[in-house]
Amino acid sequence: MHELIDVVKAEGLDKLGYNYINIDEGWEAWNRTADGKLTYDVNKYPSGMKALADHIHSKGLKFGLYSDAGLYTCGLHPGSLGHEEDDAQTFADWGLDLLKYDNCYINDDKCQLQQTCPEQRSQSAALRYSAMSLALNKTGRPILFSLCNWGLEDVNVWGPYVGNIIRTDLDMTDQWKILTRNIESNDKAADHARPGAWMDLDFLQVGWHYNNDTMNYEEQKSHFALWCIMKSPLIIAADLRSINREELEIMKNKELIAINQDPNSQQAKCFVGCRFRSVKGYSTTLTGGAKAFVVTNWASRPSNYFFITLRELGIDLTQDQAAKITDLWDTSKVEFMHFNDWPIWMGRLDVHHSRALKIEVVDSSEVSKIEGIVTPQSISSETINVYFAKRDEEMVYLDKEM
């Protein structure tokens, strides 16, 4: 654990916003103490949780732990159901800053998933999670509360009133098909997200290669860009002591992290391609009015004709304005657009590749001073209609191929 903390500091990850050191399932002892208190595995943590928390805090970082809203955790350690006030106080006494609260084993027979035995459900998720929320608040210590309810029982609706982080589907893995599932669920919950209550896509899988069909480099870039623009908490799952340098750099992209951490922008929503499955774009408005968006090819074949327009993004330029378009993976790549309906081409989007861009409205007189900038001529409505028809035709084709 100390080695991981040292890597976080040495790589400057804390300065980018990665300032929580979280321990997931497995830190607990197999049984509570004689007086019913939750405790830790002394073989794994001989100095104890308070000492570990103190060390983490001494590095300017924050400390997160895991528990469960059931009788047992997912690994069959003691859960917090029925012990909420005692456990919350224990966490506060240790110096906890974040609690991830899972949803396993809510019944005496250890039925793990609620949807497999609804007739035996003892308490609703809303009641169980609210009990811990109230207990945490009662301690007087500010503890970020992460609801890991897998998107069940309309947690996206009531979760923002109970906690700060709300999981919208099952666990994420390093496979593209699981990413697709989690993005779809998260998108449906977007209207309930707000600052202080973020919808959670689960851990970042960049650099974490567990399955045979693990995500490749470009898929990992798409993964990170989507997590950022959808305002999901950015929690690294990979072992930072052995992660590939190229993959680590993905998660150090300052431009995308700034979008994720913008306190005044909302979770991105689909703005183009929404009625198709193959190519879609998600956008959000940033502090100051700039637009950020990510366009992703979800299909099993490349896309060659996809574009977006300023009007589709909700931008309406006046005659004295231009749009400055910045590539968020390479900020040296900047283009300018002068017409609201002129296509902004995404270029060739290979399978599962994406483009991440930011658009700012600027004074066109300043653009004309930049050497090499060519102002495009006007475009006819007939030509625009041809472009839109070609785009739709390709997406229909790609949908059929999925």
Sequence and secondary structure as in RCSB ss.txt:
>XXXX:A:sequence
MHELIDVVKAEGLDKLGYNYINIDEGWEAWNRTADGKLTYDVNKYPSGMKALADHIHSKGLKFGLYSDAGLYTCG
LHPGSLGHEEDDAQTFADWGLDLLKYDNCYINDDKCQLQQTCPEQRSQSAALRYSAMSLALNKTGRPILFSLCNW
GLEDVNVWGPYVGNIIRTDLDMTDQWKILTRNIESNDKAADHARPGAWMDLDFLQVGWHYNNDTMNYEEQKSHFA
LWCIMKSPLIIAADLRSINREELEIMKNKELIAINQDPNSQQAKCFVGCRFRSVKGYSTTLTGGAKAFVVTNWAS
RPSNYFFITLRELGIDLTQDQAAKITDLWDTSKVEFMHFNDWPIWMGRLDVHHSRALKIEVVDSSEVSKIEGIVT
PQSISSETINVYFAKRDEEMVYLDKEM
>XXXX:A:secstr
 HHHHHHHHHTTHHHHT  EEE  TT B SS  TTS   B TTT TT HHHHHHHHHHTT EEEEEEESSSB TT
SSB  TT HHHHHHHHHHHT  EEEEE    STT    GGG GGG  S HHHHHHHHHHHHHHH S  EEEE  T
T TTHHHHGGGT SEEE SS   S HHHHHHHHHHHHHTGGG BTTBEEE  SB TT   STT   HHHHHHHHH
HHHHTT    B S TTT  HHHHHHTT HHHHHHHH TT    EEEESTT SSEEEEEEE TTS EEEEEEE SS
S BSS EE TGGGT    TTEEEEEEESS TT EEEE  TTS EE   B TT EEEEEEEEEEHHHHTTSTT   
     HHHHHHHHHHHHHHHHHHHHH 
